[in-house]
Amino acid sequence: MTREVRLRFAPSPTGALHIGGVRTALYNYLFAKKMGGKFLLRIEDTDQNRFVPGAEEYIKESLEWLNISFDESPWNPGDSAPYRQSERKPMYMQYALDLIDRGHAYYAFDTSEELEAMRERLTAARVVQPQYNSITRTQMKNSLTLSEEEVAARLASGEPYVIRVKIPRKEEVRLHDMIRGWVMVHSSTLDDKVLMKSDGMPTYHLANIVDDHLMRITHVIRGEEWLPSAPLHVLLYKFFGWEETMPEFAHLPLLLKPDGNGKLSKRDGDKLGFPVFPLNWENKENGETAAGFREQGYLPDAFLNFLAFLGWNPGDDREIFSMSELIEAFSIERIGKSGTKFDIAKAKWFNEQYLRAMPNSELAVFLIADAAADGIVVSTEKAEALVELVKGRVTFPAELWAQSKFIVLPLSDFDQEIASKRWNQDAVNVLTSYADRISQFDGPFDGISAKTLLEATAESKEIKLGKVMQAVRLATTGSGVGPDLMEVFAILGTQELAKRIRFALATLSVID
Ligand code: GLU
């Protein structure tokens, strides 16, 4: 019988979800959907010390923003409920006890002082990695070294204990990774990790394996930082007798800093001048807000497309993919083995492509809202014309209003540097005559008629238009740069245009 494909995203709510985590969620989602399977969200909140209020809501909101949806989650439970590990707490102990019965785990009673003493002893003996492992456990206080009666007495007395996995001394652990192929690790390099903590909470390793099994997970796609834990996970599947249904693993390569030097970390965002979080994140401890892609003006579909390409490519030169196209094209084989450099210029490029492909009517909504925030009412018709004018020049929706408001707001001042260089008698002559001609202009005034008229004016004055063009722009917009000037004239209309030119002629003086 073939099993239903089931994948999960299993974040720990320990702070804002980093974009690396969002990419992990996306790849899991794409693969699940591609295979016609299910995608689950499981909140791994067993580490109460690292729990951060608001982090779970942040994960939810981030993924909702990007349309990465779950078939089963804490808010939409299926038959694997509950989906928060803290709510599953009572079920883990039996699995730890089962491992003890099978001889693959043991009770350990060592105090923190005793553990520290062991580490010091090993460090003094120049052991590179002082660990609680198949060698050192023989000298510690645990159910492998103490008598059965003593263990029973200690347990009965309520003395705190942990349960550790008993890693075999000499065993080759083989693990297959869908991205890296076979990975071989010798068990002597692994330590006897704690599975059950003294507070009765399972550790990540135990809870993760038990839950993946109970939730019938078939594929685990996660960050490379979990690769060192994978041999232990493979052993746990074996110890439980769950090898038959062990999921397949794929460990995603790291996201690197733009210069390729090291991993892109949560702290990098503000230093490198771009966000590393999907949404703004308010750090309650220091009151600082870390920037989010959403608030910076990234469109969700563009950001998603960008993220998909951080480590994956379709094998040809196509770059623009909708979510359904990504699902169609996605494959684990096309995920690279080495780390991917984070390139913010590429993120901006995607945003520009998506923004330009949006209908003017949708973009106008942004412009109208931003204008309203400045106390200015812009009609839909005008907003669409402004959007059409500037959308090829902007990266973010907020720039639409910022770059076109000079057309709506009254012209009040002029770039003095441009004025000192470009304002001259030729410009005054052309503009004086142009203002008169447009005042008398009859008929539809569009970009073409504005241009024809301007050319005719310059010609009649025997002045080369190219020589006065920047002065014309300065007089009508106040600045030396901007979008297609003739289209600006068309939106301004003959009356406003003539008014601006006359204001400029009255304000600017020619310095010879
Ligand atoms: N809770 C782990 C994390 O925060 C999950 C790792 C895994 O997918 O196994 O990334």
Boltz pocket constraint, residues with backbone or C-beta under 6 A from the ligand:
constraints:
  - pocket:
      binder: B
      contacts: [[A, 8], [A, 10], [A, 11], [A, 12], [A, 44], [A, 204], [A, 208], [A, 221], [A, 222], [A, 223], [A, 226]]
      max_distance: 6.0
